[in-house]
Amino acid sequence: MGSVPPAKATDAVLVASEPVPEGTQQVKGIDWLSLPSEQRAIISNFVDQLTGQGFQSSSIGDAIRIINGMVGRFYLHSR
């Protein structure tokens, strides 16, 4: 098998993105630096507890961690 992926796969995945509709709410993580340390601790504990509460809350907790990680990497690279 060659190193080139099958055309059927790339045709299904590598498609042009659609523009984001006007008025769409931007997804962003918690601005940790704008919060007092006590609030940061409360929110962090809450998110940690979400992951053990069931499928949907675990997914929410995972999503929050992923978004915060993405925002954190963006912030570090934009400096």
Helices and strands as residue ranges (DSSP letters): H 7-13, G 32-34, H 37-50, H 55-77
